[in-house]
């Protein structure tokens, strides 16, 4: 059975299809206003922002927090400013609901966030768990050194077999797949052999790639649930045409 991946453009677009995987991308340098505002942030979020020295990174983090709050608040029908978050026993961020929300029990959802430079990805599913990871491709990165530490022998040999003009993209595809699986599970980078684990999971793993301005973005989305088996490019549904140039 196939499932859809619905890509949204705006944070207030409804996530109607409960069987689909919903994903939002955001350019954190363009989202929000030119001024940093703190009104919707929690004390924990404020502390994280204040620890940053760079105005640019502060603004990006504020925009990240507000964008995620706006998306999840819209889905849960709760004021984004009063949304509360908790962690699973493995440390994965989860949405909590304030005691004074006076709302019926909402659809259970799981979400995952990835943030690289100025680009944010947010994935949401109803039922099951989801993990997403995106990375900006950096050709100056010593990815062979990283691969020797974290990749399986099979994936390391695959990377070494790639021509020089494809090695970087191959590394990021393998890396984001590992990260997405780990974020879905909430256990960190512990996957030693992705394919071995996948044979025993009711898992969808969807790799993707796009450009934002002059940046090449590679990513992967993983989902484990009772209703989702696999995803391919034919199952992608664009709610709006995303402007990433």
C-alpha positions, 0 to 999 in steps of 0.5 A: 500500500502506498502513501502520499507525501504532501509538501506544504508552502505556508505554515497555516495550511491544513494537514487534512489527510491523516494517512499522508506524510506532511512536510514543510520547508522554510527559509529562515532568513526570509521567514518572519520580520526583520526584528527579533521577537520573543513573545511566543517563545518559552523560557527554554527557547529564550535561553537557547536564543540568548546563548547565541552570540551571532545576531544572524543565528539568533534570528534564525533560531527565533524564526525556527521556533515560531515557524514550528509553533505556527505549524503545529499550533494550526494543526492542533488548533491551539494558540502557538504561544501556549503550545508545550513540548515534552520529550519521549523516554529516548529524548525525542521532542513531542507535542504536549497540550496545556491543561487549560486548553479546554479542547477535545483530545486531538489527533495523535501526531508525531513530528521531526525537525531538521535545520541546516544553515538557513533552511528548516524542514518539518515533518508531521505524521498522524500515527506512527513515528517520523524522522527527517534530515536535511543537509546543505551539500558542502564540497569542502567537507572531509566526508571520507573521514566522517564516513570511515567513522560512521558508515558500514563497510558496505556504504564506505565501499559504495562511497569510494566507488563513486566518481569524484563528481558524485561522491559528495552527493552520495555521502549526503544521501547515505548520511541523511538516510541514517539521520532520518532513521535515527530521528524517527527512532529517537535514539541518535545515530545508532543504525549500523546497517540501514537495510537490515533494520528496514527489512524488519520494520513497517517503514517508508524511507523517502530520499529527496534533493532540491535547490534553494538559491545557490544551495544544493539540499539533500534530505531523507524522510523516514516513517514507521507506522501500521499504514505506511509501507513504502514511498516513491516519487510518484506518491509526492503531492505538492499542495502549492508549487514551492519557490526555492530559488 
